Amino acid sequence: MSIAQEIQRIQQELTQSAAKLIVVTKTRSIDELKETLATGLMDFGENRVQEMVEKQALLPSTVRWHQIGHLQTNKVKYIAPFVHLIHSVDSMKLLVEINQHAQKNQRIIPCLFQIYIAQEESKFGLNQDELIDILHDPIFATLQHIRIVGLMGMASFTEHIPQIKKEFQSLKTLFDYVKTEKIGVATGLVNWEEISMGMSGDYLLAAELGSTFVRVGSAIFGPRA
Ligand SMILES: *Cc1c(COP(=O)(O)O)cnc(C)c1O
């Protein structure tokens, strides 16, 4: 199937849910990105800053670039002028840096907190207590150039569906908690509306469990080299 056909198939599967499709374009060629754009989809996800910056320069400014991978503080300045949503905020230090560069660019950068939900050592992210601590930190309320719009999580790299389901449910439960309790909302910098979870192998499950952003790459383009 062509890129357009795969995207259409996935969009069809997602129509019953609230999940929006982010096409994960890391490692894919500019031609593949242009072919994707031709379908009308504009939300592209990249996990490496340099690659995002290079591609951004070659594509229309209408593309919405999502930073989905771990972000180092010293790289924030390169994406701050244009990034649409940063999914991977996992520290106060990073948030302060994003705020600083957003201010320099006279913009507000929307962000998600990445929450650690997997049973693996290698994944980045915050636990519930760390999340609440950041939101209650007096410094947080001063960051006028960021907006927190939700949470992101990555499930364990496993085929064991009950495990993945449990991890997605834990993210949804945490999201429902911060939303209901309006955690951080009094700062005016927080609006709990998005849950970014689900990739090629589990986007349908994620959508059923409340995801609002699924991040899909190989199900559209085939396996990465
Ligand atoms: C690569 C990547 C994806 C997409 O992975 P696929 O299995 O190709 O769909 C989603 N989220 C993050 C954070 C990624 O790095």
The ligand as an SDF file (V2000), in Angstrom:
LIG
                    3D

 15 15  0  0  0  0  0  0  0  0999 V2000
    9.7620    6.4600   16.8070 C   0  0  0  0  0  0  0  0  0  0  0  0
    8.7500    6.9350   17.7750 C   0  0  0  0  0  0  0  0  0  0  0  0
    7.3760    6.6980   17.5720 C   0  0  0  0  0  0  0  0  0  0  0  0
    6.8210    5.9400   16.3630 C   0  0  0  0  0  0  0  0  0  0  0  0
    7.2390    4.6200   16.3550 O   0  0  0  0  0  0  0  0  0  0  0  0
    6.5970    3.5760   15.3010 P   0  0  0  0  0  0  0  0  0  0  0  0
    6.6940    2.2770   16.0120 O   0  0  0  0  0  0  0  0  0  0  0  0
    7.4280    3.6530   14.0680 O   0  0  0  0  0  0  0  0  0  0  0  0
    5.1940    3.9760   15.0710 O   0  0  0  0  0  0  0  0  0  0  0  0
    6.4770    7.2070   18.4880 C   0  0  0  0  0  0  0  0  0  0  0  0
    6.8950    7.8960   19.5660 N   0  0  0  0  0  0  0  0  0  0  0  0
    8.1900    8.1430   19.8120 C   0  0  0  0  0  0  0  0  0  0  0  0
    8.5730    8.9100   21.0140 C   0  0  0  0  0  0  0  0  0  0  0  0
    9.1520    7.6660   18.9210 C   0  0  0  0  0  0  0  0  0  0  0  0
   10.4530    7.9130   19.1740 O   0  0  0  0  0  0  0  0  0  0  0  0
  1  2  1  0
  2  3  1  0
  2 14  2  0
  3  4  1  0
  3 10  2  0
  4  5  1  0
  5  6  1  0
  6  7  2  0
  6  8  1  0
  6  9  1  0
 10 11  1  0
 11 12  2  0
 12 13  1  0
 12 14  1  0
 14 15  1  0
M  END
$$$$
